[in-house]
Amino acid sequence: MADEEIKELILRRRRQILVNSCIYYRFGKAVITDKQFDKWAYELTDLQKKYPDLAIECGEFNEEFKDWDGTTGYHLPLWGNWVERQAQQILDYVEEKGLLL
């Protein structure tokens, strides 16, 4: 995988973890299984350990995911315009389609 692809994947996983943690911990709902969350979480953990310089180059959410071990998203910043907006959009869609877990 090229460096840009790795950085893109790190950012995607960070965003997925943040949004799904917000849905779970702030709204008390789930749109993905625990197994899927764990898969993304440990993949992100592995990527950040294997490519620490690329993880830092991502810039977005560096501090939030510094030393993150993938065990929980409870301590992450689950508020703020971007995270809450994304979480609400996903929840609205999933509830409309009847796909809420």
C-alpha positions, 0 to 999 in steps of 0.5 A: 500500500502506498503512503497516501493510501495508508494515511487515507485509511488511518483517517477513515478509521479514525472518523469511523471510530469517532462517529460510531463511538458518538452514536453508541455512547452519546445516543445509546444506539448501535449501527455496527456490531461490536465485532465490526467496531473491534475490527476497525479499532484494532486495524487503526491501532496496528496502522498507527503503530506500524506507520507512526510518521504517516499517522502524524502526517494525517494531522486530523485527530492526532491528539485524540488517537495518540497512544490509543489502544483500540479497547474503547471509544468512550474517552474520545471527543464525542461532541462537536459539530462534525462528529455529532452531525455525522452521527446524526445523519447516519442515525437518521438514515439507519432508522429510516431504513429500519437497519438499527441494531 
